[in-house]
Amino acid sequence: MNARWSGVRRLLAVRLDKLGDVLMTTPALAALAESLPDARLTLLASKGGVAAAVHVPAVHDLIAFEAPWVAGFGKGKEAAASARAPQNALEASDAGESHASLGLAEARLVDRLADARFDAAVIFTVCTQSALPAALLCRMAGIPLRLAHCREDPCGLLTDWVRDFDVVADGMRHEVERQLALVASVGCYASDERLRFRVTAAHREACVARLARAGLAALARYFVVHVGASAPARRYPAERFGVAADSVAARHGLTAVFTGDAGEHALVEQARGAMRAQSLSLAGQLDLGELGALLEGAELLIANNTGPVHLAAAVGTPVVDLYALTHPHHTPWQVAARVLSHDVPCRNCLHSICPQGHHACLLGVRPEAVADAARDLLGTVAPAGRRRPPEPALHAPV
């Protein structure tokens, strides 16, 4: 343990992007909690991130803040889709604030951080983000130790600077590895590097009740299909999801349970309309804890590259991931998985909307390949509730 960090008692972690990013940071948060057992850990996150962090055992307190320097600021979609920020999370700003009031929101945040008298701050970012806006706010709040990756010289904004050499390219390290390396630089390590997400008995009971009301027989085996994604470039066609799900249901005697946010009913119904087998929809009905319980009890998840993939990994559920080649470093972590894509020269584009307009990295994947990947996973993992140790995620460009 770094001597300057060993006495930290009030610790701030900053992760200001999406739900999935927070889930991929949970091993690093666990490392902080294990290595600094006397510290109280507060997470500063977006509303969507706060919704996930409620279920992370390492986190004691939460502050919700929509940062204008993070992609997606002001859209509010993921927060609404996931859950409202819990009542015990202080909201430093509102997602819908006008740009004219941003200075006031940031000033309120600085005051809140100063009042908490944090000893240290760890700022988590992807390699395409700058940590310096958050570092500046933490310095203004008087936080004496400030750790982050940074590409340029941060001068006095960081006391603990880890040079950022990550670039978006094939073979780059996973997002989880990046954040574990950051906290390791000050001597913090996790004994278990899997993702974390706590599902309570109440969530399980609520999920069972919802499934029963939707028509699933008690103890019936099911798999989950999540057809949505926040970025259009990461959406496999809904009808193809339906064709693949129909094949899986018929071949394995499982019921397909569709999930999504309240705005994705149309996508879900398009997918279900392509099926002959019975299916159920819980779109718009689940809070994040209930979604975690649903995935925990599922035999399999079939989804785009989006938050529920990381949630499934956290609860140990195998994943067929329709993986648009926009980002190479967000694949399912330490869970049995098949990652499907069609190789394209424009891979690793980072775009939310396909700049070529062809979506070939997803459209090149046939529904039959999705069903075959599901068959492979269902043949190598134990039924839900009796998970086998995870196998590496296999990339299967088609």
N, C-alpha and C positions, 0 to 999 in steps of 0.2 A: 504494500500500500504506500502510495506517495505520502510523505510525511505531512505535507501541507494540507492534504485532504483527509487525513485520519481523524481530525477533530471535527469534521463537518457534522452538524446536528440538524440544521434546517437546510434542506436541499431542494432546489428547483430544477425540474426537467422541462425542457421546452420542445414540443413536437407539434407544429402548427398546421400540418397538412391533413390528410384524409384518414378515415377510419382504418383502412388497411395499413397505412404507414405506421399508425400507432400500434397496431397488432404486431407488425414486424419489428417494433422497437421493444416489445415486452421482454425478450431475453436480456437486453441491455439494462432495462429497468430492474429486472430481477438481480442482475449483477450488482447494481448499485445498492439494492436492499440487502443482499447477502454480505457484501463487503463493508458496508456502513450500517451495521445492525442497529445502531443507536440514533440514526438519522430519521427524520420525518420527511417523507418524499411528497412534494406537491408537483402535479403536472399542469403545465400551461398548454392548452390545446384548443383547436377549433371545436365548435359544437359537436361535429361528427366524431372527432377524436375523443372528446369528453364522454360521449355516449359509450364508446368502447372501453375507456379507462375505468369507468365505474366497475367493470368486471375484472380488473387487474389487481391481484392481491398486493402487489408491491406499492401501489399508490394509496396514499392516505387522504390527500386533499386535491381539489381540482379548481382550476381557473379557466373559464371559457373566454376565448378571444379570437375574433376573426381578423387575421392579419392581412393588410392590403398588399403586402409584398409576396404573398403566397398565391399560387394559381388557384382560381375558383373563388376568390374573395367576393362576397356579396351575393353569390348565387343561392346559397342556403339549401341546395337540393339534398346533399347527403345528410345534413343534420336532420332535416325533416324526415328523410327516409329511414334513418336509423332510430332515433329517439330524441326526445327533448333533453336539453342539458338538465341533469338532476338538480333538485332544489339545493343540494349542499355545494353546488359549483357556483362560485362567484362569476358573474358575467361582466367582463371588463368592457365589452362593446356589444352592439347588436349587429347581426349579419347584414341587415339592410341599411346600415347607416350611409348617409351621403358622404361624398368625399370631403365636403367642406367641414365636417365634424370629426374627421379622423384624428386630427391633432389633439382634440379634446379626449377622444377615446384612449389614445396612447398615453396622454398625461395621466388619466385616471389609472391606467395600468401601472405606470411607473410608481405612482403613489401607493397603489396596492402592494406592489412588490417591495417597496421601501418599508412599508408598515410591517411586513412579515419578517423583515430582518434576516433574509436568507444568508447562509454562510457561503453557498456555492451554487452555481448554475451550470447545467449540462445542456447544450443546445444541439439537438439532433436535426440534421438536414439530409436530403438527397444531394447527390453530387452536382445537380443542376441548379441548386438553390444557394444563396448566400446566407451565411449565419450572421452577417454583420448588423442588419437591422435589429435583430433580437439581442445581439451582444451589446449594442448601443443602449437599448432600453435597460438591460440588466446593469450596465455600468452606471447609468443615470440613477438607478435605484440603489446604488451603493453595494451591490453584491460583490464581495472581494475576490472570489475565485470564479473564473468564467472559462469553460472548456468547449471547444467546437472544432470541427474540420473547417479549414479556410484555404482558399486557393491563393489569395493575395495576402500580403503582410498586413495583419490586423492592427499593428501598432499597439496602442494601449487598450483596445476593445476586448482583447482576450488575454488572460493571464496564462492559459494553457492552450497553446496552438498546435493542432495536429495538421500538418500540411496535407492538403487534399489533392491526391494524384489520381483519383478515380475519374475515368472518362467513360461515356456511354459507348460501349462496344461489346461485341461478342466476347465471352470469357471474363467479363468484369465480375468482381465479387458481388455476392448477393447483398441486398439491403440489410439483412440481419447481420451478416458478417461485418459490414461497415460500422454499424452502431456498436457491436461488441468490441471491435477494435478501438473505437473512440474511448469507451470507458476503461478498457484495458490499459490505455496510455497513462492513467492515473492509478492503476493497480486494482481495478474492480473486475471480478470474474464471476461467472454464473456456473454453478455445478450442473445445471440442466439448461441446455440452450434451445429447448423447444419454445414455441409461442405459448402465451398464457391467456386464458379466458375462463373466468369462473362462472359455472352454471349452477344455480341453486335448486333446491328441491321445489321451491315455488315456481320457478321457470319450467321445470319438467312437468309439474302437475298442470300448469296452464297450457302447455303445449299438448299434452295428452288430451285435455278437454277440447281444445280447438280441433285436433285431428278427429276426435269422436264426433263432434258436431258436423264436421265436413264429410263424414261418412266412412272413415277408415275404421275397420273392425279392430277390436282390442288385440294387441300383440301382432298385428299384421306387419309384414316387412315392407319397407318403402325406400325409395331413393328420392333425392331432392334435385330439382332442376331450377336454376336461377338464370333467367333469360336476359336480364337487364345489365347495364353498366353505365356509369355516369358519362363516359366518353363514347360518342358514336363510332369511333374507329375501333373500339374494343367489343362491338356487338356482333356476335354470330347471328345469322338470320333466325328469327323466331320459328318459322316453319321447319327449318332444319333441326332445331332443337326438338320439335315435336316428332319428327320422323325418327330421330335417334332414340328419343325416350320411348316411343312406341315399340321399337325393336327390343330395347332393354327390358321393358315391362313384359313383353310376350315371351322372351327367351328365358327370363329368370323368375317369372311369377311374382314380380314386385309391383307395387303401386307407385306411380309418379306423383310427387307432391311439388307443385310449382310455388315459387316464392318471388317476391319483388316488392317494390314500394307502391304506394297508392296510385302513383302516376303510370304504373307499368301494367295495369290490367289489360290493356289492348294487346300488348306484346304477349302476355301470358295466354290470352284467349286465342291468338294466332297460333301459338305453339300447340295448345290443346286441340285446336281444330284440325291439326294434321295427324291426330292420333285416332286409332280405333279402340285401343285399350282404355279402361277407366283411368281417370286422373283426378286429382284434387287441386284446388287453388287456395292458398293462404295469402295471396298477394295483398298487401296493405293491412294485414291483420296482426302481424307479429311485432313486438318490440324486440330489441336486440338480444335480450336475455332469452326470450322465447325462441328466436331464430337459432341461438346457440344450442338450446335444448333440442330443437328439431334436427339440427345437423348432427348432434351427438348421438341421436337415436337412429340415424339414417345409415343405410348400407353404403351409400355413395353420394357424392355431389357431382353434378354435371353443370358447369358454369363458364361464363366468360371470365377473363382476368379482372376480378373485382373483389371488393371487401369480403364477401362470403367465402371466397376461396381461402383467405387467410384465417377466417373464423373456423372453417372446417379443419384446417391444419392444426389450429389451437386445440380443438376438441378431439383430434385423432381420426377424423373421417376421411377416407380416401377420396381423391379428387380427379375428375377428368376436366382439364383446364383448356378451354378454347382460347389460345393465347395469341392475341394479336401482337405482331412483332414491333410494337411501339417502344417498349422498354425491355431490356434483356435481364433485369436484375430483380424482378418481383415474382418469380416462380414460387409454387407451393414449397414451404420450408419443412423439412423433416417429417413428411407424411407420405404414404404411398400415393403416387400420382402418375398420371400420363398427361404430358403437356403437348398439345396438338397445334400445329401451325403449318403453313405452306411457305417455304422460303421465298423471299423476294429481295431484289437488289436494294430496295428502299427501306429495309429493316432498320430498327433502332431510330426511327424518325422522331419520336417523342411527341407526335401530334395527336390531338384529341379527335380531329376530323381527318380522314385519309386525304393527304394532299394530292394523291394521284387519282382519287375517285374510284379506284377499282376494288379496294378491300381484298386484294388477292391473298394476303397472308391468312385471312380467315376463309374466304370463299373457296380457296383451294382445298379445304378440308371437307370431305364427303361425310354425310350423316352415318354411312356405314362404318367409317373409320372411328367415329365417336362411339358407336355401339360396340365395336370390337375392343376399343380401349376400356370401356366399362366391363366387358366380359373378362378381359385380362385381369383387371383389378378385383372383380368379384370372385375370380378363381384363385386369387393369391392372398386374400385377407379374410380374417374370421368375421362372422356376423357381428352387427353392432352390439356394443356392450362387452365384447370379448376381443378387443383389438390386438393384433399381433404387432411386434416391433415394426416401426416404419421402415420402408425401403426407400432408396433414393428416387426422386422424381425423374422419370424418363422422358426425354424430349423426343417427340416423334414427328418430325416434319414430313408432310405427305404431299 
